Amino acid sequence: MPKATLASNILCTHHNALLSPFDSEMGRFHRTIVEYNQGFELETPINDLSLFCGEDLEKWMLKTVCAFIVSKQIGIGNKKVECKMKEIYTNILFTDAPFPDGWGMYVDAANDQTILYHNYLHFNFLVQDDSVLYAKMVLAGLIFYLVLDTPNNIKPGMIYRPRAVEIKKGDVRKTMEISWQDTQYNQGVFLNHQADVTRTKDEWNDFIFSQT
């Protein structure tokens, strides 16, 4: 993911060091998805369960959005747009301020509940004026949103701060349990694993970064 990697390293060394636990947790989350997919292809696949910190995953997404803003890498169509780096973002990251009501991580479980696995990461953004309203992240076939504005309504199937993501193939279930300090978040996302989508690195670059 060359462009996302470039953007994620824009923050200064000191601030990156402070936020490194978020990087570690998201890295482990991504590796787990990859390992789960590989596990489905074994002759005798087994059930799996892994536990993650929801707040760390959510703040990694915010850190990455901030890096895109600071590096002026947010594009709408073929045009780069300059977005405002808001104080609330840094307060959330560095002083543990809470996300405002309705802000934060959502998972899209609104479609056909089938995941086409691909080992790739990319971001799209919805921008109004100079503000990022949300960032859409596709991570190895799973669709996440980081909402940075209080939404007027949520489309059906969007789950706020999911308690778990379960991927099923046949009778085998592999679950990523996501722990939140607030126990009210208890909805899960249940997906069927369908197939691998294979492309070369260059083909993925052409496909991902040509999307509007």
Backbone torsions as a table, in degrees:
resi	resn	phi	psi	omega
1	MET	NA	72.1	-170.1
2	PRO	-60.2	-43.3	-175.8
3	LYS	-71.9	-42.1	178.8
4	ALA	-65.5	-38.6	178.7
5	THR	-63.3	-43.5	178.2
6	LEU	-58.1	-47.1	-177.1
7	ALA	-65.8	-37.7	-174.6
8	SER	-69.5	-14.4	-179.4
9	ASN	-100.2	10.1	-177.2
10	ILE	-72.7	-35.7	-178.0
11	LEU	-61.3	152.8	-176.1
12	CYS	-66.2	161.2	-175.6
13	THR	-58.5	-42.5	-179.0
14	HIS	-61.4	-48.6	-178.5
15	HIS	-68.8	-36.6	176.1
16	ASN	-61.2	-39.2	-180.0
17	ALA	-63.3	-40.3	179.3
18	LEU	-63.7	-31.0	-175.8
19	LEU	-99.1	7.8	-175.2
20	SER	-61.7	-29.3	175.5
21	PRO	-59.6	-31.7	177.8
22	PHE	-67.3	-41.4	177.5
23	ASP	-60.6	-43.7	-178.1
24	SER	-62.9	-42.5	-177.6
25	GLU	-69.0	-42.5	178.1
26	MET	-67.6	-36.5	176.4
27	GLY	-61.5	-42.3	178.5
28	ARG	-66.7	-38.0	178.0
29	PHE	-61.7	-46.5	179.7
30	HIS	-63.2	-46.2	179.7
31	ARG	-60.4	-36.2	179.9
32	THR	-65.3	-42.0	177.2
33	ILE	-59.9	-44.6	179.3
34	VAL	-61.4	-46.4	-179.0
35	GLU	-65.3	-37.9	177.4
36	TYR	-62.1	-44.3	179.8
37	ASN	-60.9	-44.6	178.4
38	GLN	-63.3	-36.1	180.0
39	GLY	-64.8	-31.8	177.7
40	PHE	-63.6	-24.5	-175.4
41	GLU	-88.8	-3.7	178.4
42	LEU	-68.4	158.6	-179.6
43	GLU	-62.3	-38.4	177.5
44	THR	-127.8	79.5	-179.4
45	PRO	-66.3	153.0	-178.2
46	ILE	-125.7	160.6	174.0
47	ASN	-67.7	148.4	179.0
48	ASP	-137.7	153.5	175.8
49	LEU	-143.2	129.6	176.6
50	SER	-132.0	150.1	-176.1
51	LEU	-116.7	136.8	-177.9
52	PHE	-134.7	157.1	176.7
53	CYS	-90.9	114.7	-177.8
54	GLY	-62.3	-41.0	-178.6
55	GLU	-62.0	-37.9	179.9
56	ASP	-68.9	-39.8	177.6
57	LEU	-64.0	-43.2	-179.1
58	GLU	-63.6	-43.4	-178.8
59	LYS	-72.4	-28.2	172.7
60	TRP	-62.2	-42.0	177.6
61	MET	-61.0	-42.9	179.4
62	LEU	-65.4	-42.3	177.4
63	LYS	-57.1	-42.5	-178.0
64	THR	-68.1	-39.7	175.2
65	VAL	-60.2	-43.5	178.5
66	CYS	-60.2	-39.7	178.9
67	ALA	-64.6	-40.5	175.6
68	PHE	-61.6	-41.6	-179.5
69	ILE	-64.4	-50.3	-176.4
70	VAL	-62.1	-38.0	-177.8
71	SER	-86.1	-0.4	179.4
72	LYS	55.3	46.2	-178.7
73	GLN	-106.6	8.9	179.1
74	ILE	-81.0	124.6	-178.3
75	GLY	-118.0	139.9	172.1
76	ILE	-118.0	110.1	-169.7
77	GLY	66.2	-128.6	178.7
78	ASN	-98.0	10.0	-173.9
79	LYS	-113.6	132.2	172.6
80	LYS	-79.0	138.6	179.6
81	VAL	-123.0	145.5	-179.7
82	GLU	-94.1	123.7	-176.9
83	CYS	-114.6	154.5	-175.7
84	LYS	-79.4	131.4	172.9
85	MET	-88.1	106.6	-171.6
86	LYS	-89.3	146.6	-179.0
87	GLU	-61.1	-33.4	-179.6
88	ILE	-60.3	-31.5	179.4
89	TYR	-63.5	-48.8	-178.2
90	THR	-69.6	-32.1	176.4
91	ASN	-63.7	-40.9	178.5
92	ILE	-64.4	-43.4	-175.3
93	LEU	-73.3	-40.7	-168.9
94	PHE	-108.6	-18.3	179.6
95	THR	-119.9	7.8	177.4
96	ASP	63.0	28.3	173.5
97	ALA	-65.0	146.8	-179.5
98	PRO	-74.4	153.2	168.7
99	PHE	-66.6	139.2	174.0
100	PRO	-59.6	162.6	-178.5
101	ASP	-54.6	130.0	177.4
102	GLY	85.7	-15.0	176.1
103	TRP	-78.1	159.0	172.3
104	GLY	120.2	-160.7	-171.9
105	MET	-84.3	134.0	170.4
106	TYR	-126.2	151.3	172.2
107	VAL	-117.7	136.0	-179.1
108	ASP	-86.4	106.4	174.3
109	ALA	-116.1	29.1	-171.7
110	ALA	-89.2	-12.7	-173.9
111	ASN	-86.9	-135.1	-174.1
112	ASP	-94.0	13.3	177.1
113	GLN	63.1	20.2	179.2
114	THR	-115.0	131.3	-179.9
115	ILE	-105.0	125.9	169.7
116	LEU	-96.6	106.0	-171.8
117	TYR	-72.4	133.0	165.9
118	HIS	-145.3	138.0	-174.8
119	ASN	-86.8	75.8	-178.8
120	TYR	-151.8	157.6	179.6
121	LEU	-129.7	131.5	171.3
122	HIS	-151.2	160.1	-177.5
123	PHE	-122.1	143.3	164.4
124	ASN	-127.1	158.3	-175.0
125	PHE	-132.6	146.8	167.2
126	LEU	-109.3	121.3	-175.2
127	VAL	-121.7	136.0	173.0
128	GLN	-125.3	125.0	-172.0
129	ASP	55.4	-118.0	-179.9
130	ASP	-113.0	21.0	-176.9
131	SER	-114.7	137.0	172.0
132	VAL	-80.2	118.6	177.5
133	LEU	-83.1	-39.9	172.9
134	TYR	-158.2	158.2	171.1
135	ALA	-115.1	132.3	176.0
136	LYS	-102.3	125.5	-179.5
137	MET	-119.4	124.7	172.2
138	VAL	-104.4	115.4	-176.7
139	LEU	-120.5	106.2	177.9
140	ALA	50.8	40.9	175.5
141	GLY	93.5	-15.2	176.5
142	LEU	-90.0	142.2	-176.3
143	ILE	-109.7	119.2	178.5
144	PHE	-118.4	151.3	171.5
145	TYR	-125.4	140.5	166.6
146	LEU	-110.3	109.9	-177.0
147	VAL	-91.7	127.3	-176.8
148	LEU	-120.5	34.6	176.3
149	ASP	-159.2	148.8	179.7
150	THR	-72.5	115.1	-174.7
151	PRO	-74.9	144.0	175.7
152	ASN	-74.1	-35.5	176.3
153	ASN	-154.1	157.3	-179.3
154	ILE	-117.0	128.3	-179.4
155	LYS	-67.6	150.2	-179.4
156	PRO	-56.3	139.8	177.6
157	GLY	94.4	-9.0	176.7
158	MET	-85.2	123.7	-175.9
159	ILE	-110.7	125.2	-177.5
160	TYR	-86.4	125.9	178.4
161	ARG	46.2	69.5	-175.3
162	PRO	-64.3	146.2	-179.7
163	ARG	-80.3	-23.9	-180.0
164	ALA	-165.3	154.2	170.2
165	VAL	-121.9	118.5	-179.9
166	GLU	-113.0	130.5	177.2
167	ILE	-114.6	129.7	-174.3
168	LYS	-122.1	139.3	171.4
169	LYS	-139.3	114.0	-172.3
170	GLY	64.6	-127.9	179.5
171	ASP	-96.3	2.8	-176.2
172	VAL	-94.3	131.9	-179.7
173	ARG	-122.1	131.7	176.7
174	LYS	-123.1	124.0	-168.1
175	THR	-122.7	132.5	170.6
176	MET	-106.7	102.7	179.3
177	GLU	-82.9	130.8	-176.2
178	ILE	-114.3	115.8	-175.9
179	SER	-93.0	132.2	176.1
180	TRP	-121.1	145.5	179.2
181	GLN	-63.7	-33.0	176.8
182	ASP	-89.3	113.9	-173.6
183	THR	-76.1	-0.3	177.7
184	GLN	-69.4	-17.8	-177.9
185	TYR	-86.6	100.7	-172.5
186	ASN	-134.4	12.9	177.5
187	GLN	-85.0	142.3	178.2
188	GLY	-108.1	164.4	175.2
189	VAL	-116.1	125.5	-175.0
190	PHE	-120.6	118.0	-172.8
191	LEU	-125.3	149.5	171.9
192	ASN	-98.9	132.7	177.3
193	HIS	-83.7	123.2	-175.8
194	GLN	-104.6	-54.4	-172.4
195	ALA	-165.3	164.7	168.7
196	ASP	-83.0	146.5	169.0
197	VAL	-114.1	117.1	-173.7
198	THR	-111.9	131.6	173.0
199	ARG	-144.6	158.2	172.3
200	THR	-73.6	167.2	178.8
201	LYS	-58.2	-44.2	-180.0
202	ASP	-65.3	-38.9	178.5
203	GLU	-64.0	-39.3	177.2
204	TRP	-64.8	-42.0	177.1
205	ASN	-57.3	-47.5	-179.2
206	ASP	-62.7	-40.7	-177.0
207	PHE	-72.4	-50.4	-173.2
208	ILE	-66.7	-48.4	-170.3
209	PHE	-86.6	1.0	173.0
210	SER	-95.2	-4.3	-178.7
211	GLN	-79.2	144.1	177.0
212	THR	-103.0	NA	NA
